[in-house]
Structures are given as C-alpha cells and as structure tokens.
C-alpha cells in the first residue's frame, strides 16, 4: 500500500498512512502535501504505521529522514509522531534518533491517544 495522507483541519492534523517507504516515495508524498490547499503551518503530523508490514532498514530511514528534513521548513509542522503497533520497531527508533540529531520534534508512540496528546501539546 503506497503512502497516502489526509488533512483534518478541525483537529489540526495531517495523518500519513501506508506501507514503509523509501526516500523517493516520501519526497513525492511531501511535495503532494505541500501543494495541498488545506495545508497550513502548525499542523501536527502523525505517521500511522499500524497497518504497515514491511519495515525498512536503517539506511533507508536515514534517506527518508533527509527528505523530511528538507521539507520540514516548508510544511511547518508543530510536531511529528510515529505510531507503531510494535514495542520494538527498528525503523521508528531510527527515525526518532535521526530526528533528534536534526533537532526535529518527532517521537515514537505505541498508543494512538498518547501520540495525539503529545501532538496537541505542541500547538
């Protein structure tokens, strides 16, 4: 399942779903979000991995996080949360570590409610 997104202006949230993906797929999706007329700065971004089944390796995560880093100032998110059903998700951990090194407010969660609460705190 390719990456897809929805923007909920009322909740102030961009939700990204789909399978794990590489940097090229992330660049395509982020460009699509950037062009969406419903996008405004300050929205929380939720990457929902609950339906994803094929994690990527750390090298792929570094590449996709480079795409995220380049688009971050254009998209102007308040925060980003990665929601995974796994207690140990190496790809999500790697994304969190890379985001920390870049100074991006991104955290990993296994609870939807905790992720949403954290995103709301960032507004």
C-alpha atoms as one frame of an Amber mdcrd trajectory, in Angstrom:
protein
   0.000   0.000   0.000   1.613   3.308  -1.074   1.901   6.293   1.225  -1.251
   8.384   1.487  -2.321  11.309   3.624  -5.329  13.187   4.888  -5.578  16.631
   6.428  -8.056  17.214   9.228  -8.165  20.991   9.681 -10.521  20.753  12.670
  -8.089  18.513  14.590  -5.072  20.326  13.151  -3.617  17.061  11.962  -2.013
  15.516   8.899  -2.230  11.710   9.024   0.134   9.687   6.824  -0.710   6.025
   6.251   0.613   3.242   4.079   3.493   0.828   3.960   7.029   1.711   4.980
   8.602   3.602   2.062  11.879   4.854   0.667  13.104   8.439   0.284  11.712
   8.867  -3.249   8.206   7.882  -2.122   8.478  10.256   0.852   9.604  13.122
  -1.392   6.616  12.502  -3.687   4.192  12.470  -0.752   5.666  15.525   0.989
   5.532  17.512  -2.266   1.881  16.496  -2.651   1.103  17.598   0.917   2.938
  20.886   0.354   0.760  21.598  -2.705  -2.484  20.791  -0.853  -4.574  23.971
  -0.371  -5.730  22.698   3.056  -2.188  22.682   4.437  -1.298  25.415   6.885
   1.646  25.828   9.188   1.412  24.495  12.717  -0.368  21.219  11.982   0.698
  18.067  13.797   1.886  15.194  11.602   1.015  11.615  12.549   2.737   8.759
  10.706   0.444   5.795  11.336   2.323   2.506  10.843  -0.333   0.254  12.393
  -1.201  -1.317   9.016   2.373  -1.425   7.658   4.016  -4.845   7.490   7.431
  -4.491   5.818   9.849  -2.362   7.873  12.798  -0.767   6.105  16.434  -0.833
   7.144  18.295   1.978   8.920  19.928   3.207   5.700  16.517   3.723   4.113
  15.318   5.577   7.217  18.307   7.939   7.041  17.443   8.712   3.408  13.770
   9.332   4.065  14.582  11.476   7.095  16.759  13.616   4.814  13.652  14.226
   2.703  11.689  15.064   5.849  14.451  17.467   6.964  14.345  19.308   3.622
  10.543  19.626   3.604  10.165  20.460   7.330  10.646  24.255   6.988   8.237
  24.328   4.038   5.494  22.248   5.696   5.967  23.971   9.080   4.597  21.182
  11.283   4.269  21.785  15.004   5.451  18.245  15.810   5.509  14.789  14.271
   4.594  11.482  15.875   5.250   7.973  14.584   2.604   5.490  15.709   3.659
   1.854  15.569   1.963  -1.272  16.915   5.343  -2.800  17.759   7.110  -2.318
  21.091  10.368  -2.606  19.162  10.274  -1.076  15.689  13.842  -0.505  14.457
  12.725   1.804  11.639  10.707   4.013  14.006  13.570   4.070  16.517  15.986
   5.066  13.743  13.645   7.854  12.583  13.410   9.143  16.156  17.210   9.079
  16.544  17.806  10.886  13.242  15.139  13.482  14.104  16.832  14.088  17.462
  20.165  14.635  15.732  18.492  17.164  13.401  16.621  18.934  16.204  13.205
  17.973  14.804  10.371  17.371  17.310   9.490  13.796  16.338   8.655  10.991
  18.770   7.612   7.363  18.531   4.452   6.008  20.202   2.641   2.685  20.524
  -0.558   4.372  21.760  -2.754   6.452  19.452  -4.081   8.517  22.350  -0.587
   9.261  23.678   0.563  10.323  20.200  -2.433  12.639  19.737  -1.991  14.135
  23.226   1.683  14.849  22.504   0.860  16.431  19.147  -1.795  18.658  20.764
   0.684  19.797  23.410   2.846  21.176  20.607   0.250  23.690  19.450
